[in-house]
Amino acid sequence: MLTQKQKNTPYIAVFKIHTGEEFIASVIDENSTHFIIKNPLCLVPTATGMQFAPLLMMGDSSKPIELNKPVVATTVPTGDLEANYESITTGIALPKKSAIITS
């Protein structure tokens, strides 16, 4: 059996689950059977474009949620996605990284 070294928590990850849904969440703990996540958000289409919405509409997503393993896939979010997620969940807007290259 292939085992993967667990990451140091907390970290932000993108998940794809068996129903085909993808979402981003903050992983606060992890073991061999499940992830403990907070603030899971998914993208939903609206009249003005794509926007984030809570994954669990009727639950308190700021409280820890147990996500059973296995999931279809997990990965790290793109830089822009991670910055948007952190801005939404913390209320702190991070400055964009400079694209200036110095030698």
Secondary structure as UniProt FT lines:
FT   STRAND          11..16
FT   TURN            18..19
FT   STRAND          22..30
FT   STRAND          34..46
FT   TURN            47..48
FT   STRAND          49..54
FT   TURN            57..58
FT   TURN            61..62
FT   STRAND          65..68
FT   STRAND          73..75
FT   HELIX           79..90
//
